[in-house]
């Protein structure tokens, strides 16, 4: 492993993501994986599903 890569990994370990950043990354991951399998999936589809899940989970708590 190069020194540059080691330094980048160390820097990444110190990054703290906000809940908003984590949610954005989660949605992006979901979109990327589902769109790959089904081109009809859009970012809007993922956003709507995430909002629906968020409301459903919020009501259970």
mmJSON file of the N, C-alpha and C atoms, coordinates in Angstrom:
{"data_MODEL":{"atom_site":{
"group_PDB":["ATOM","ATOM","ATOM","ATOM","ATOM","ATOM","ATOM","ATOM","ATOM","ATOM","ATOM","ATOM","ATOM","ATOM","ATOM","ATOM","ATOM","ATOM","ATOM","ATOM","ATOM","ATOM","ATOM","ATOM","ATOM","ATOM","ATOM","ATOM","ATOM","ATOM","ATOM","ATOM","ATOM","ATOM","ATOM","ATOM","ATOM","ATOM","ATOM","ATOM","ATOM","ATOM","ATOM","ATOM","ATOM","ATOM","ATOM","ATOM","ATOM","ATOM","ATOM","ATOM","ATOM","ATOM","ATOM","ATOM","ATOM","ATOM","ATOM","ATOM","ATOM","ATOM","ATOM","ATOM","ATOM","ATOM","ATOM","ATOM","ATOM","ATOM","ATOM","ATOM","ATOM","ATOM","ATOM","ATOM","ATOM","ATOM","ATOM","ATOM","ATOM","ATOM","ATOM","ATOM","ATOM","ATOM","ATOM","ATOM","ATOM","ATOM","ATOM","ATOM","ATOM","ATOM","ATOM","ATOM","ATOM","ATOM","ATOM","ATOM","ATOM","ATOM","ATOM","ATOM","ATOM","ATOM","ATOM","ATOM","ATOM","ATOM","ATOM","ATOM","ATOM","ATOM","ATOM","ATOM","ATOM","ATOM","ATOM","ATOM","ATOM","ATOM","ATOM","ATOM","ATOM","ATOM","ATOM","ATOM","ATOM","ATOM","ATOM","ATOM","ATOM","ATOM","ATOM","ATOM","ATOM","ATOM","ATOM","ATOM","ATOM","ATOM","ATOM","ATOM","ATOM","ATOM","ATOM","ATOM","ATOM","ATOM","ATOM","ATOM","ATOM","ATOM","ATOM","ATOM","ATOM","ATOM","ATOM","ATOM","ATOM","ATOM","ATOM","ATOM","ATOM","ATOM","ATOM","ATOM","ATOM","ATOM","ATOM","ATOM","ATOM","ATOM","ATOM","ATOM","ATOM","ATOM","ATOM","ATOM","ATOM","ATOM","ATOM"],
"id":[1,2,3,4,5,6,7,8,9,10,11,12,13,14,15,16,17,18,19,20,21,22,23,24,25,26,27,28,29,30,31,32,33,34,35,36,37,38,39,40,41,42,43,44,45,46,47,48,49,50,51,52,53,54,55,56,57,58,59,60,61,62,63,64,65,66,67,68,69,70,71,72,73,74,75,76,77,78,79,80,81,82,83,84,85,86,87,88,89,90,91,92,93,94,95,96,97,98,99,100,101,102,103,104,105,106,107,108,109,110,111,112,113,114,115,116,117,118,119,120,121,122,123,124,125,126,127,128,129,130,131,132,133,134,135,136,137,138,139,140,141,142,143,144,145,146,147,148,149,150,151,152,153,154,155,156,157,158,159,160,161,162,163,164,165,166,167,168,169,170,171,172,173,174,175,176,177,178,179,180,181,182,183],
"type_symbol":["N","C","C","N","C","C","N","C","C","N","C","C","N","C","C","N","C","C","N","C","C","N","C","C","N","C","C","N","C","C","N","C","C","N","C","C","N","C","C","N","C","C","N","C","C","N","C","C","N","C","C","N","C","C","N","C","C","N","C","C","N","C","C","N","C","C","N","C","C","N","C","C","N","C","C","N","C","C","N","C","C","N","C","C","N","C","C","N","C","C","N","C","C","N","C","C","N","C","C","N","C","C","N","C","C","N","C","C","N","C","C","N","C","C","N","C","C","N","C","C","N","C","C","N","C","C","N","C","C","N","C","C","N","C","C","N","C","C","N","C","C","N","C","C","N","C","C","N","C","C","N","C","C","N","C","C","N","C","C","N","C","C","N","C","C","N","C","C","N","C","C","N","C","C","N","C","C","N","C","C","N","C","C"],
"label_atom_id":["N","CA","C","N","CA","C","N","CA","C","N","CA","C","N","CA","C","N","CA","C","N","CA","C","N","CA","C","N","CA","C","N","CA","C","N","CA","C","N","CA","C","N","CA","C","N","CA","C","N","CA","C","N","CA","C","N","CA","C","N","CA","C","N","CA","C","N","CA","C","N","CA","C","N","CA","C","N","CA","C","N","CA","C","N","CA","C","N","CA","C","N","CA","C","N","CA","C","N","CA","C","N","CA","C","N","CA","C","N","CA","C","N","CA","C","N","CA","C","N","CA","C","N","CA","C","N","CA","C","N","CA","C","N","CA","C","N","CA","C","N","CA","C","N","CA","C","N","CA","C","N","CA","C","N","CA","C","N","CA","C","N","CA","C","N","CA","C","N","CA","C","N","CA","C","N","CA","C","N","CA","C","N","CA","C","N","CA","C","N","CA","C","N","CA","C","N","CA","C","N","CA","C","N","CA","C","N","CA","C","N","CA","C"],
"label_alt_id":[null,null,null,null,null,null,null,null,null,null,null,null,null,null,null,null,null,null,null,null,null,null,null,null,null,null,null,null,null,null,null,null,null,null,null,null,null,null,null,null,null,null,null,null,null,null,null,null,null,null,null,null,null,null,null,null,null,null,null,null,null,null,null,null,null,null,null,null,null,null,null,null,null,null,null,null,null,null,null,null,null,null,null,null,null,null,null,null,null,null,null,null,null,null,null,null,null,null,null,null,null,null,null,null,null,null,null,null,null,null,null,null,null,null,null,null,null,null,null,null,null,null,null,null,null,null,null,null,null,null,null,null,null,null,null,null,null,null,null,null,null,null,null,null,null,null,null,null,null,null,null,null,null,null,null,null,null,null,null,null,null,null,null,null,null,null,null,null,null,null,null,null,null,null,null,null,null,null,null,null,null,null,null],
"label_comp_id":["UNK","UNK","UNK","UNK","UNK","UNK","UNK","UNK","UNK","UNK","UNK","UNK","UNK","UNK","UNK","UNK","UNK","UNK","UNK","UNK","UNK","UNK","UNK","UNK","UNK","UNK","UNK","UNK","UNK","UNK","UNK","UNK","UNK","UNK","UNK","UNK","UNK","UNK","UNK","UNK","UNK","UNK","UNK","UNK","UNK","UNK","UNK","UNK","UNK","UNK","UNK","UNK","UNK","UNK","UNK","UNK","UNK","UNK","UNK","UNK","UNK","UNK","UNK","UNK","UNK","UNK","UNK","UNK","UNK","UNK","UNK","UNK","UNK","UNK","UNK","UNK","UNK","UNK","UNK","UNK","UNK","UNK","UNK","UNK","UNK","UNK","UNK","UNK","UNK","UNK","UNK","UNK","UNK","UNK","UNK","UNK","UNK","UNK","UNK","UNK","UNK","UNK","UNK","UNK","UNK","UNK","UNK","UNK","UNK","UNK","UNK","UNK","UNK","UNK","UNK","UNK","UNK","UNK","UNK","UNK","UNK","UNK","UNK","UNK","UNK","UNK","UNK","UNK","UNK","UNK","UNK","UNK","UNK","UNK","UNK","UNK","UNK","UNK","UNK","UNK","UNK","UNK","UNK","UNK","UNK","UNK","UNK","UNK","UNK","UNK","UNK","UNK","UNK","UNK","UNK","UNK","UNK","UNK","UNK","UNK","UNK","UNK","UNK","UNK","UNK","UNK","UNK","UNK","UNK","UNK","UNK","UNK","UNK","UNK","UNK","UNK","UNK","UNK","UNK","UNK","UNK","UNK","UNK"],
"label_asym_id":["A","A","A","A","A","A","A","A","A","A","A","A","A","A","A","A","A","A","A","A","A","A","A","A","A","A","A","A","A","A","A","A","A","A","A","A","A","A","A","A","A","A","A","A","A","A","A","A","A","A","A","A","A","A","A","A","A","A","A","A","A","A","A","A","A","A","A","A","A","A","A","A","A","A","A","A","A","A","A","A","A","A","A","A","A","A","A","A","A","A","A","A","A","A","A","A","A","A","A","A","A","A","A","A","A","A","A","A","A","A","A","A","A","A","A","A","A","A","A","A","A","A","A","A","A","A","A","A","A","A","A","A","A","A","A","A","A","A","A","A","A","A","A","A","A","A","A","A","A","A","A","A","A","A","A","A","A","A","A","A","A","A","A","A","A","A","A","A","A","A","A","A","A","A","A","A","A","A","A","A","A","A","A"],
"label_entity_id":["1","1","1","1","1","1","1","1","1","1","1","1","1","1","1","1","1","1","1","1","1","1","1","1","1","1","1","1","1","1","1","1","1","1","1","1","1","1","1","1","1","1","1","1","1","1","1","1","1","1","1","1","1","1","1","1","1","1","1","1","1","1","1","1","1","1","1","1","1","1","1","1","1","1","1","1","1","1","1","1","1","1","1","1","1","1","1","1","1","1","1","1","1","1","1","1","1","1","1","1","1","1","1","1","1","1","1","1","1","1","1","1","1","1","1","1","1","1","1","1","1","1","1","1","1","1","1","1","1","1","1","1","1","1","1","1","1","1","1","1","1","1","1","1","1","1","1","1","1","1","1","1","1","1","1","1","1","1","1","1","1","1","1","1","1","1","1","1","1","1","1","1","1","1","1","1","1","1","1","1","1","1","1"],
"label_seq_id":[1,1,1,2,2,2,3,3,3,4,4,4,5,5,5,6,6,6,7,7,7,8,8,8,9,9,9,10,10,10,11,11,11,12,12,12,13,13,13,14,14,14,15,15,15,16,16,16,17,17,17,18,18,18,19,19,19,20,20,20,21,21,21,22,22,22,23,23,23,24,24,24,25,25,25,26,26,26,27,27,27,28,28,28,29,29,29,30,30,30,31,31,31,32,32,32,33,33,33,34,34,34,35,35,35,36,36,36,37,37,37,38,38,38,39,39,39,40,40,40,41,41,41,42,42,42,43,43,43,44,44,44,45,45,45,46,46,46,47,47,47,48,48,48,49,49,49,50,50,50,51,51,51,52,52,52,53,53,53,54,54,54,55,55,55,56,56,56,57,57,57,58,58,58,59,59,59,60,60,60,61,61,61],
"pdbx_PDB_ins_code":[null,null,null,null,null,null,null,null,null,null,null,null,null,null,null,null,null,null,null,null,null,null,null,null,null,null,null,null,null,null,null,null,null,null,null,null,null,null,null,null,null,null,null,null,null,null,null,null,null,null,null,null,null,null,null,null,null,null,null,null,null,null,null,null,null,null,null,null,null,null,null,null,null,null,null,null,null,null,null,null,null,null,null,null,null,null,null,null,null,null,null,null,null,null,null,null,null,null,null,null,null,null,null,null,null,null,null,null,null,null,null,null,null,null,null,null,null,null,null,null,null,null,null,null,null,null,null,null,null,null,null,null,null,null,null,null,null,null,null,null,null,null,null,null,null,null,null,null,null,null,null,null,null,null,null,null,null,null,null,null,null,null,null,null,null,null,null,null,null,null,null,null,null,null,null,null,null,null,null,null,null,null,null],
"Cartn_x":[0.855,0.0,0.903,0.562,1.384,1.163,2.128,2.016,0.827,0.62,-0.499,-1.833,-1.977,-3.203,-3.357,-2.279,-2.335,-2.798,-2.278,-2.673,-4.151,-4.621,-6.026,-6.932,-6.524,-7.305,-7.361,-6.24,-6.205,-7.145,-7.118,-7.985,-9.45,-9.763,-11.146,-11.647,-10.769,-11.16,-11.583,-11.094,-11.401,-12.662,-13.226,-14.406,-15.645,-16.405,-17.653,-18.8,-19.686,-20.794,-22.006,-22.7,-23.948,-25.039,-26.121,-27.234,-27.747,-27.748,-28.184,-27.238,-25.927,-24.941,-25.1,-25.312,-25.485,-26.718,-27.801,-29.037,-28.84,-28.16,-27.868,-27.02,-26.045,-25.187,-25.978,-26.857,-27.671,-28.58,-29.198,-30.084,-29.313,-28.146,-27.317,-26.913,-26.559,-26.196,-27.392,-28.56,-29.771,-30.083,-29.987,-30.248,-29.258,-27.996,-26.969,-27.142,-27.493,-27.655,-28.956,-30.032,-31.295,-31.396,-30.894,-30.945,-30.108,-29.059,-28.206,-29.009,-29.908,-30.727,-32.012,-32.531,-33.81,-33.734,-33.603,-33.422,-34.636,-35.779,-36.97,-36.885,-35.968,-35.769,-35.084,-35.655,-35.07,-34.694,-33.967,-33.642,-34.929,-35.898,-37.184,-37.874,-37.798,-38.377,-37.75,-36.435,-35.714,-36.088,-36.157,-36.523,-37.92,-38.868,-40.237,-40.286,-39.571,-39.548,-38.901,-37.825,-37.136,-38.039,-38.76,-39.673,-40.795,-41.316,-42.386,-41.881,-40.68,-40.1,-39.835,-39.397,-39.107,-40.38,-41.466,-42.75,-43.248,-43.111,-43.556,-42.755,-41.44,-40.602,-40.857,-41.153,-41.434,-42.711,-43.691,-44.954,-44.839,-43.891,-43.725,-43.027,-42.196,-41.399,-42.196],
"Cartn_y":[-1.171,0.0,1.237,2.181,3.384,4.29,5.15,6.102,7.043,7.446,8.343,7.676,6.411,5.692,5.538,5.259,5.146,6.455,7.582,8.891,9.17,8.813,9.012,8.163,6.937,6.07,6.629,7.142,7.755,8.962,9.778,10.958,10.537,9.496,9.013,8.512,7.954,7.45,8.58,9.779,10.916,11.668,11.319,12.015,11.552,12.518,12.221,12.738,11.84,12.222,12.633,13.645,14.063,13.052,13.031,12.144,12.414,13.675,14.037,13.466,13.553,12.988,11.474,10.826,9.37,8.961,9.712,9.407,9.6,10.655,10.887,9.784,9.333,8.251,6.944,6.708,5.494,5.476,6.611,6.695,6.544,7.15,7.031,5.581,4.881,3.47,2.65,2.918,2.193,2.441,3.686,4.01,3.305,3.405,2.807,1.312,0.633,-0.819,-1.239,-0.497,-0.89,-0.465,0.705,1.186,0.284,-0.254,-1.17,-2.383,-2.854,-4.025,-3.667,-2.451,-2.059,-0.587,-0.292,1.083,1.97,1.383,2.185,2.842,2.386,2.986,4.335,5.35,6.695,7.147,8.237,8.795,9.199,9.68,10.054,8.82,7.697,6.452,6.099,6.19,5.874,6.862,8.15,9.163,8.916,8.606,8.341,7.123,6.069,4.863,5.153,5.923,6.253,7.088,8.034,8.86,8.002,7.1,6.216,5.332,4.789,3.969,4.771,5.993,6.859,7.146,7.413,7.676,6.418,5.282,4.014,3.702,3.867,3.606,4.592,5.828,6.855,6.561,5.957,5.661,4.484,3.592,2.414,2.743,3.8,4.126,4.807],
"Cartn_z":[0.0,0.0,0.0,-0.858,-0.954,0.254,0.51,1.617,1.406,0.165,-0.132,0.225,-0.125,0.201,1.713,2.414,3.877,4.505,3.998,4.523,4.246,3.061,2.728,3.616,3.89,4.769,6.191,6.663,8.002,8.057,7.021,6.974,6.949,6.208,6.117,7.467,8.257,9.574,10.52,10.264,11.132,10.707,9.576,9.077,9.83,10.287,10.98,10.111,9.719,8.855,9.691,9.2,9.849,9.484,10.235,9.872,8.451,8.058,6.709,5.652,5.913,4.991,4.888,6.02,6.035,5.239,5.42,4.689,3.191,2.809,1.395,0.792,1.546,1.069,0.963,1.932,1.921,0.697,0.412,-0.755,-2.06,-2.119,-3.318,-3.557,-2.491,-2.582,-3.075,-2.499,-2.894,-4.364,-4.796,-6.193,-7.116,-6.797,-7.647,-7.818,-6.741,-6.81,-7.475,-7.257,-7.856,-9.314,-9.638,-11.018,-11.932,-11.4,-12.154,-12.622,-11.778,-12.086,-12.835,-12.595,-13.176,-13.557,-14.823,-15.283,-15.04,-14.679,-14.387,-13.007,-12.171,-10.851,-11.031,-10.393,-10.464,-9.055,-8.972,-7.653,-6.93,-7.699,-7.102,-6.502,-7.188,-6.672,-5.328,-5.257,-4.025,-2.926,-3.265,-2.274,-1.715,-2.592,-2.14,-1.22,-1.588,-0.759,0.594,0.599,1.854,2.759,2.185,2.977,3.564,2.756,3.23,4.374,4.224,5.281,6.539,6.355,7.499,8.285,7.598,8.264,8.958,8.314,8.894,10.153,10.089,11.253,12.371,12.02,13.022,13.779,13.129,13.79,14.74,14.476,15.321,16.629,16.626,17.825,18.891],
"occupancy":[1.0,1.0,1.0,1.0,1.0,1.0,1.0,1.0,1.0,1.0,1.0,1.0,1.0,1.0,1.0,1.0,1.0,1.0,1.0,1.0,1.0,1.0,1.0,1.0,1.0,1.0,1.0,1.0,1.0,1.0,1.0,1.0,1.0,1.0,1.0,1.0,1.0,1.0,1.0,1.0,1.0,1.0,1.0,1.0,1.0,1.0,1.0,1.0,1.0,1.0,1.0,1.0,1.0,1.0,1.0,1.0,1.0,1.0,1.0,1.0,1.0,1.0,1.0,1.0,1.0,1.0,1.0,1.0,1.0,1.0,1.0,1.0,1.0,1.0,1.0,1.0,1.0,1.0,1.0,1.0,1.0,1.0,1.0,1.0,1.0,1.0,1.0,1.0,1.0,1.0,1.0,1.0,1.0,1.0,1.0,1.0,1.0,1.0,1.0,1.0,1.0,1.0,1.0,1.0,1.0,1.0,1.0,1.0,1.0,1.0,1.0,1.0,1.0,1.0,1.0,1.0,1.0,1.0,1.0,1.0,1.0,1.0,1.0,1.0,1.0,1.0,1.0,1.0,1.0,1.0,1.0,1.0,1.0,1.0,1.0,1.0,1.0,1.0,1.0,1.0,1.0,1.0,1.0,1.0,1.0,1.0,1.0,1.0,1.0,1.0,1.0,1.0,1.0,1.0,1.0,1.0,1.0,1.0,1.0,1.0,1.0,1.0,1.0,1.0,1.0,1.0,1.0,1.0,1.0,1.0,1.0,1.0,1.0,1.0,1.0,1.0,1.0,1.0,1.0,1.0,1.0,1.0,1.0],
"B_iso_or_equiv":[0.0,0.0,0.0,0.0,0.0,0.0,0.0,0.0,0.0,0.0,0.0,0.0,0.0,0.0,0.0,0.0,0.0,0.0,0.0,0.0,0.0,0.0,0.0,0.0,0.0,0.0,0.0,0.0,0.0,0.0,0.0,0.0,0.0,0.0,0.0,0.0,0.0,0.0,0.0,0.0,0.0,0.0,0.0,0.0,0.0,0.0,0.0,0.0,0.0,0.0,0.0,0.0,0.0,0.0,0.0,0.0,0.0,0.0,0.0,0.0,0.0,0.0,0.0,0.0,0.0,0.0,0.0,0.0,0.0,0.0,0.0,0.0,0.0,0.0,0.0,0.0,0.0,0.0,0.0,0.0,0.0,0.0,0.0,0.0,0.0,0.0,0.0,0.0,0.0,0.0,0.0,0.0,0.0,0.0,0.0,0.0,0.0,0.0,0.0,0.0,0.0,0.0,0.0,0.0,0.0,0.0,0.0,0.0,0.0,0.0,0.0,0.0,0.0,0.0,0.0,0.0,0.0,0.0,0.0,0.0,0.0,0.0,0.0,0.0,0.0,0.0,0.0,0.0,0.0,0.0,0.0,0.0,0.0,0.0,0.0,0.0,0.0,0.0,0.0,0.0,0.0,0.0,0.0,0.0,0.0,0.0,0.0,0.0,0.0,0.0,0.0,0.0,0.0,0.0,0.0,0.0,0.0,0.0,0.0,0.0,0.0,0.0,0.0,0.0,0.0,0.0,0.0,0.0,0.0,0.0,0.0,0.0,0.0,0.0,0.0,0.0,0.0,0.0,0.0,0.0,0.0,0.0,0.0],
"pdbx_formal_charge":[null,null,null,null,null,null,null,null,null,null,null,null,null,null,null,null,null,null,null,null,null,null,null,null,null,null,null,null,null,null,null,null,null,null,null,null,null,null,null,null,null,null,null,null,null,null,null,null,null,null,null,null,null,null,null,null,null,null,null,null,null,null,null,null,null,null,null,null,null,null,null,null,null,null,null,null,null,null,null,null,null,null,null,null,null,null,null,null,null,null,null,null,null,null,null,null,null,null,null,null,null,null,null,null,null,null,null,null,null,null,null,null,null,null,null,null,null,null,null,null,null,null,null,null,null,null,null,null,null,null,null,null,null,null,null,null,null,null,null,null,null,null,null,null,null,null,null,null,null,null,null,null,null,null,null,null,null,null,null,null,null,null,null,null,null,null,null,null,null,null,null,null,null,null,null,null,null,null,null,null,null,null,null],
"auth_seq_id":[1,1,1,2,2,2,3,3,3,4,4,4,5,5,5,6,6,6,7,7,7,8,8,8,9,9,9,10,10,10,11,11,11,12,12,12,13,13,13,14,14,14,15,15,15,16,16,16,17,17,17,18,18,18,19,19,19,20,20,20,21,21,21,22,22,22,23,23,23,24,24,24,25,25,25,26,26,26,27,27,27,28,28,28,29,29,29,30,30,30,31,31,31,32,32,32,33,33,33,34,34,34,35,35,35,36,36,36,37,37,37,38,38,38,39,39,39,40,40,40,41,41,41,42,42,42,43,43,43,44,44,44,45,45,45,46,46,46,47,47,47,48,48,48,49,49,49,50,50,50,51,51,51,52,52,52,53,53,53,54,54,54,55,55,55,56,56,56,57,57,57,58,58,58,59,59,59,60,60,60,61,61,61],
"auth_comp_id":["UNK","UNK","UNK","UNK","UNK","UNK","UNK","UNK","UNK","UNK","UNK","UNK","UNK","UNK","UNK","UNK","UNK","UNK","UNK","UNK","UNK","UNK","UNK","UNK","UNK","UNK","UNK","UNK","UNK","UNK","UNK","UNK","UNK","UNK","UNK","UNK","UNK","UNK","UNK","UNK","UNK","UNK","UNK","UNK","UNK","UNK","UNK","UNK","UNK","UNK","UNK","UNK","UNK","UNK","UNK","UNK","UNK","UNK","UNK","UNK","UNK","UNK","UNK","UNK","UNK","UNK","UNK","UNK","UNK","UNK","UNK","UNK","UNK","UNK","UNK","UNK","UNK","UNK","UNK","UNK","UNK","UNK","UNK","UNK","UNK","UNK","UNK","UNK","UNK","UNK","UNK","UNK","UNK","UNK","UNK","UNK","UNK","UNK","UNK","UNK","UNK","UNK","UNK","UNK","UNK","UNK","UNK","UNK","UNK","UNK","UNK","UNK","UNK","UNK","UNK","UNK","UNK","UNK","UNK","UNK","UNK","UNK","UNK","UNK","UNK","UNK","UNK","UNK","UNK","UNK","UNK","UNK","UNK","UNK","UNK","UNK","UNK","UNK","UNK","UNK","UNK","UNK","UNK","UNK","UNK","UNK","UNK","UNK","UNK","UNK","UNK","UNK","UNK","UNK","UNK","UNK","UNK","UNK","UNK","UNK","UNK","UNK","UNK","UNK","UNK","UNK","UNK","UNK","UNK","UNK","UNK","UNK","UNK","UNK","UNK","UNK","UNK","UNK","UNK","UNK","UNK","UNK","UNK"],
"auth_asym_id":["A","A","A","A","A","A","A","A","A","A","A","A","A","A","A","A","A","A","A","A","A","A","A","A","A","A","A","A","A","A","A","A","A","A","A","A","A","A","A","A","A","A","A","A","A","A","A","A","A","A","A","A","A","A","A","A","A","A","A","A","A","A","A","A","A","A","A","A","A","A","A","A","A","A","A","A","A","A","A","A","A","A","A","A","A","A","A","A","A","A","A","A","A","A","A","A","A","A","A","A","A","A","A","A","A","A","A","A","A","A","A","A","A","A","A","A","A","A","A","A","A","A","A","A","A","A","A","A","A","A","A","A","A","A","A","A","A","A","A","A","A","A","A","A","A","A","A","A","A","A","A","A","A","A","A","A","A","A","A","A","A","A","A","A","A","A","A","A","A","A","A","A","A","A","A","A","A","A","A","A","A","A","A"],
"auth_atom_id":["N","CA","C","N","CA","C","N","CA","C","N","CA","C","N","CA","C","N","CA","C","N","CA","C","N","CA","C","N","CA","C","N","CA","C","N","CA","C","N","CA","C","N","CA","C","N","CA","C","N","CA","C","N","CA","C","N","CA","C","N","CA","C","N","CA","C","N","CA","C","N","CA","C","N","CA","C","N","CA","C","N","CA","C","N","CA","C","N","CA","C","N","CA","C","N","CA","C","N","CA","C","N","CA","C","N","CA","C","N","CA","C","N","CA","C","N","CA","C","N","CA","C","N","CA","C","N","CA","C","N","CA","C","N","CA","C","N","CA","C","N","CA","C","N","CA","C","N","CA","C","N","CA","C","N","CA","C","N","CA","C","N","CA","C","N","CA","C","N","CA","C","N","CA","C","N","CA","C","N","CA","C","N","CA","C","N","CA","C","N","CA","C","N","CA","C","N","CA","C","N","CA","C","N","CA","C","N","CA","C","N","CA","C"],
"pdbx_PDB_model_num":[1,1,1,1,1,1,1,1,1,1,1,1,1,1,1,1,1,1,1,1,1,1,1,1,1,1,1,1,1,1,1,1,1,1,1,1,1,1,1,1,1,1,1,1,1,1,1,1,1,1,1,1,1,1,1,1,1,1,1,1,1,1,1,1,1,1,1,1,1,1,1,1,1,1,1,1,1,1,1,1,1,1,1,1,1,1,1,1,1,1,1,1,1,1,1,1,1,1,1,1,1,1,1,1,1,1,1,1,1,1,1,1,1,1,1,1,1,1,1,1,1,1,1,1,1,1,1,1,1,1,1,1,1,1,1,1,1,1,1,1,1,1,1,1,1,1,1,1,1,1,1,1,1,1,1,1,1,1,1,1,1,1,1,1,1,1,1,1,1,1,1,1,1,1,1,1,1,1,1,1,1,1,1]
}}}
